[in-house]
Amino acid sequence: MCLKANMLVYKETLKSVRRTFEDDCTLYLSNHNVYGKTVSQEITLTDSEDKKHKKMVFVHVYYNRMKAADQEPKLFGEIEDSITKLTNLVQKKKLSVSNAHKRLFTCKQKSLIAVRMTENGTCVFEMDSNAVDEARGKLGYFMLLSTENLTAGQVLDIYMTKDGVERVFYNAKNDIGFDYPAEKSDATLEGKIFIIMLAGMISTHIRNAMRAHREELTRKMTYNKLLKELDCMYSFTVNGKTTWCKISKRQEIIFKCLDVPLPVDPKEVNVKVNKKRGSKPKI
């Protein structure tokens, strides 16, 4: 189970292991580019009858140096943007000095912003250095909890496998639109799930191809635009002979990136990309 940063067990564990393993090369997990350490922790569980049960669990703490480096400028950027926003609100009298002093406002990273009253009756928003230092010390960390005594690497491997399954269901909901199976019989439902899984495999293949061919695909079109480009293709049959429509140069590039053979002779490919022209501006 992945622990959230606001959980008590997360805070206590991080406080006890922080700066004890981040530079230990023996705890570096090269498969995931993180440092990992496992500690045992006793937690208290409450059942439906409000009875408390103590349970020994294993908390696996991970530190990603690259993630921490990416999160730090984002943290300071959000604080600076919030300070600028609050200062403008006070200057435009959309936020009173009294409410600002009482912290009756909403913004990002509110807990890291201090309000200081001045002698002329105004207020100044500034970073709370102690709170910011504490927040910086939590960057790059994440934790997993298990009830079995496994190593940090084994638990992360299992969790990443689960993450792959969740991505498949995410793609089925968002890319394919399989949100609610409105089927009554089990046989129909099984058939629909089979089709959805095939569509999910195709969707994954397309996304992997877009990542591998960023110059040809990702920088020129989105995933939905790529699907629309393929959806424009059609074929018709006359006297038992199947004829395909003219294939544009862009569609040819998509087929090559997907490693799919062209349905027509490459000589018949229409190299021109038709663009709609709007009306000329009036002068």
Wavefront OBJ file of the C-alpha trace (Angstrom):
o trace
v 0.000 0.000 0.000
v 1.248 3.459 -0.874
v 1.310 5.843 2.092
v 0.183 9.460 1.838
v 2.390 12.241 3.161
v -0.236 13.414 5.673
v -0.434 10.021 7.438
v 1.040 9.796 10.925
v 3.033 6.656 10.160
v 4.536 8.448 7.126
v 5.636 11.440 9.189
v 7.080 9.352 12.020
v 8.965 7.016 9.702
v 10.397 9.828 7.595
v 11.533 11.647 10.709
v 13.416 8.573 11.927
v 15.139 7.527 8.656
v 15.719 10.815 6.833
v 19.388 11.489 6.011
v 20.376 7.949 7.046
v 20.370 6.144 3.685
v 20.228 8.703 0.835
v 23.982 8.487 0.181
v 24.465 4.769 0.887
v 25.429 3.144 -2.422
v 24.543 -0.318 -1.060
v 20.878 0.743 -0.805
v 20.649 2.074 -4.370
v 18.093 0.259 -6.549
v 19.422 0.610 -10.086
v 16.269 -0.821 -11.689
v 14.211 2.095 -10.383
v 16.900 4.795 -9.881
v 16.001 5.275 -6.207
v 17.478 4.614 -2.771
v 15.428 2.247 -0.605
v 15.374 1.299 3.062
v 13.016 -0.931 5.061
v 12.071 -0.355 8.701
v 9.619 -2.148 10.966
v 6.840 -0.112 12.507
v 4.036 -0.895 14.929
v 0.666 0.576 13.983
v -2.734 0.481 15.659
v -5.763 -0.653 13.692
v -9.362 0.013 14.729
v -12.154 -2.366 13.735
v -15.878 -1.691 13.271
v -16.457 -2.137 17.017
v -13.834 0.493 17.890
v -11.496 -2.157 19.219
v -7.813 -1.379 18.751
v -5.384 -3.996 17.482
v -1.632 -3.534 17.281
v 0.036 -4.795 14.123
v 3.686 -5.013 13.124
v 4.216 -3.846 9.543
v 7.152 -3.017 7.320
v 7.528 0.481 5.906
v 9.695 0.800 2.810
v 11.109 4.305 2.366
v 12.403 5.427 -1.034
v 14.305 8.518 -2.102
v 14.516 9.717 -5.688
v 17.213 12.348 -6.128
v 16.007 13.383 -9.597
v 12.427 13.727 -8.387
v 13.562 15.939 -5.513
v 15.492 18.154 -7.934
v 12.381 18.519 -10.118
v 10.040 19.210 -7.191
v 12.147 21.945 -5.567
v 11.778 24.641 -8.278
v 8.084 23.808 -8.566
v 7.688 24.315 -4.813
v 9.389 27.712 -4.826
v 7.506 28.736 -7.959
v 4.136 28.028 -6.342
v 5.136 29.967 -3.207
v 6.272 32.996 -5.221
v 3.123 32.943 -7.363
v 0.930 32.770 -4.249
v 2.788 35.680 -2.600
v 2.375 37.790 -5.748
v -1.310 36.913 -5.979
v -2.009 37.744 -2.329
v -0.062 41.008 -2.526
v -2.109 42.103 -5.541
v -5.348 41.212 -3.758
v -4.404 43.400 -0.798
v -3.348 46.283 -3.040
v -6.628 46.102 -4.964
v -8.507 45.878 -1.620
v -10.049 42.544 -2.585
v -8.446 41.097 0.546
v -8.495 43.155 3.703
v -5.447 43.475 5.924
v -7.458 42.111 8.838
v -8.447 38.948 6.958
v -4.900 38.551 5.716
v -3.600 38.773 9.283
v -6.165 36.146 10.336
v -5.049 34.007 7.353
v -8.567 34.000 5.866
v -7.414 33.388 2.322
v -6.804 30.461 -0.003
v -3.740 29.833 -2.134
v -1.236 27.152 -2.992
v 1.318 26.288 -0.297
v -0.579 28.366 2.269
v 1.177 26.703 5.198
v 4.562 27.884 3.853
v 3.586 31.578 3.681
v 3.905 33.926 6.656
v 2.025 37.206 7.110
v 3.970 40.046 8.722
v 2.269 43.259 9.854
v 4.046 46.543 9.187
v 4.114 49.786 11.165
v 1.942 51.662 8.661
v -0.949 49.208 9.064
v -0.350 47.051 5.998
v 0.875 43.489 5.708
v 3.662 41.719 3.865
v 3.554 38.137 2.619
v 6.818 36.223 2.769
v 8.158 32.704 2.928
v 8.165 30.959 6.275
v 11.800 29.833 6.284
v 11.326 27.102 8.900
v 8.270 25.634 7.172
v 9.958 25.829 3.763
v 13.069 24.040 5.038
v 10.872 21.307 6.501
v 8.955 20.956 3.226
v 12.197 20.789 1.236
v 13.365 17.953 3.453
v 10.359 15.865 2.355
v 10.925 16.251 -1.389
v 11.774 13.136 -3.367
v 10.466 10.644 -0.796
v 7.676 8.105 -1.102
v 6.733 5.086 1.009
v 5.118 1.689 0.619
v 3.706 -0.428 3.427
v 3.639 -4.239 3.507
v 2.730 -6.900 6.034
v 5.371 -9.336 4.781
v 9.072 -9.053 5.488
v 10.312 -8.264 1.982
v 13.183 -6.129 0.781
v 12.628 -2.614 -0.512
v 13.485 -3.734 -4.039
v 11.036 -6.662 -3.996
v 8.164 -4.493 -2.751
v 8.831 -1.807 -5.366
v 8.911 -4.431 -8.132
v 5.507 -5.717 -7.012
v 4.082 -2.208 -6.780
v 5.324 -1.252 -10.238
v 3.647 -4.365 -11.655
v 0.408 -3.238 -10.033
v 0.936 0.220 -11.515
v 1.083 -1.341 -14.971
v -2.277 -3.035 -14.418
v -3.800 0.248 -13.247
v -2.531 1.952 -16.401
v -4.326 -0.646 -18.517
v -7.626 0.111 -16.769
v -6.931 3.851 -17.034
v -6.447 3.519 -20.787
v -9.601 1.409 -21.044
v -11.615 4.163 -19.346
v -10.107 7.229 -20.996
v -8.788 6.151 -24.391
v -11.384 3.519 -25.240
v -14.359 4.797 -23.239
v -15.070 1.561 -21.356
v -16.476 3.124 -18.204
v -19.665 1.203 -17.404
v -20.367 -2.244 -18.934
v -24.113 -2.126 -19.639
v -24.438 -5.867 -20.205
v -26.786 -8.354 -18.564
v -25.352 -11.750 -19.529
v -21.935 -13.007 -18.481
v -21.126 -14.250 -21.976
v -21.735 -10.824 -23.520
v -19.678 -9.167 -20.789
v -16.770 -11.564 -21.306
v -16.845 -10.905 -25.042
v -16.898 -7.155 -24.493
v -13.978 -7.330 -22.062
v -12.026 -9.380 -24.596
v -12.566 -6.708 -27.264
v -11.625 -3.988 -24.770
v -8.390 -5.767 -23.901
v -7.497 -6.042 -27.596
v -8.242 -2.340 -28.017
v -6.094 -1.628 -24.955
v -3.174 -3.515 -26.515
v -3.516 -1.449 -29.698
v -3.748 1.770 -27.668
v -0.594 0.867 -25.740
v 1.217 0.046 -28.983
v 0.260 3.451 -30.425
v 1.411 5.349 -27.335
v 4.712 3.446 -27.228
v 5.268 4.260 -30.892
v 4.565 7.942 -30.221
v 7.188 7.939 -27.461
v 9.717 6.202 -29.709
v 9.072 8.550 -32.649
v 8.725 11.938 -30.960
v 10.077 13.867 -33.919
v 7.610 12.364 -36.402
v 4.519 11.930 -34.228
v 4.446 13.486 -30.748
v 5.691 16.933 -31.811
v 3.250 17.142 -34.721
v 0.052 15.607 -33.382
v -1.657 14.396 -30.225
v -2.992 10.924 -29.558
v -6.537 11.935 -30.502
v -5.378 13.645 -33.703
v -3.518 10.490 -34.678
v -6.688 8.432 -34.211
v -8.690 10.910 -36.308
v -6.069 10.687 -39.046
v -6.461 6.905 -39.153
v -10.235 7.139 -38.860
v -10.348 9.036 -42.176
v -9.145 5.947 -44.025
v -11.724 3.688 -45.643
v -12.041 0.867 -48.198
v -14.783 -0.404 -50.499
v -15.310 -3.647 -52.394
v -16.445 -3.855 -56.028
v -16.799 -7.217 -57.781
v -14.898 -8.931 -55.021
v -11.954 -6.534 -55.237
v -11.095 -4.345 -52.241
v -9.949 -0.838 -53.013
v -8.472 1.564 -50.487
v -8.788 5.319 -50.453
v -5.881 7.591 -51.237
v -3.409 7.577 -48.338
v -1.785 10.866 -47.402
v 1.874 11.379 -46.573
v 1.017 11.864 -42.901
v -0.884 8.581 -42.788
v 2.077 6.856 -44.428
v 4.373 8.202 -41.687
v 1.978 6.916 -39.022
v 1.949 3.430 -40.567
v 5.748 3.331 -40.701
v 6.079 4.438 -37.067
v 3.545 1.809 -35.988
v 5.472 -0.808 -37.996
v 2.328 -1.662 -39.974
v 2.554 -2.404 -43.736
v 0.711 -0.048 -46.065
v -2.576 -1.460 -47.451
v -1.748 -0.023 -50.892
v 1.265 0.297 -53.155
v 3.593 3.058 -51.879
v 3.544 4.584 -55.381
v -0.164 5.287 -54.962
v 0.311 7.296 -51.799
v -0.931 10.852 -52.098
v 1.963 12.963 -50.862
v -0.077 16.134 -50.533
v -1.711 17.000 -47.223
v -4.957 18.784 -47.842
v -5.366 21.854 -45.661
v -8.577 23.805 -45.369
v -8.197 27.480 -46.083
v -10.411 29.969 -44.328
v -11.858 33.094 -45.792
v -9.479 35.964 -46.500
v -9.448 38.730 -43.900
v -11.240 41.880 -44.844
v -9.112 44.977 -45.328
l 1 2 3 4 5 6 7 8 9 10 11 12 13 14 15 16 17 18 19 20 21 22 23 24 25 26 27 28 29 30 31 32 33 34 35 36 37 38 39 40 41 42 43 44 45 46 47 48 49 50 51 52 53 54 55 56 57 58 59 60 61 62 63 64 65 66 67 68 69 70 71 72 73 74 75 76 77 78 79 80 81 82 83 84 85 86 87 88 89 90 91 92 93 94 95 96 97 98 99 100 101 102 103 104 105 106 107 108 109 110 111 112 113 114 115 116 117 118 119 120 121 122 123 124 125 126 127 128 129 130 131 132 133 134 135 136 137 138 139 140 141 142 143 144 145 146 147 148 149 150 151 152 153 154 155 156 157 158 159 160 161 162 163 164 165 166 167 168 169 170 171 172 173 174 175 176 177 178 179 180 181 182 183 184 185 186 187 188 189 190 191 192 193 194 195 196 197 198 199 200 201 202 203 204 205 206 207 208 209 210 211 212 213 214 215 216 217 218 219 220 221 222 223 224 225 226 227 228 229 230 231 232 233 234 235 236 237 238 239 240 241 242 243 244 245 246 247 248 249 250 251 252 253 254 255 256 257 258 259 260 261 262 263 264 265 266 267 268 269 270 271 272 273 274 275 276 277 278 279 280 281 282 283
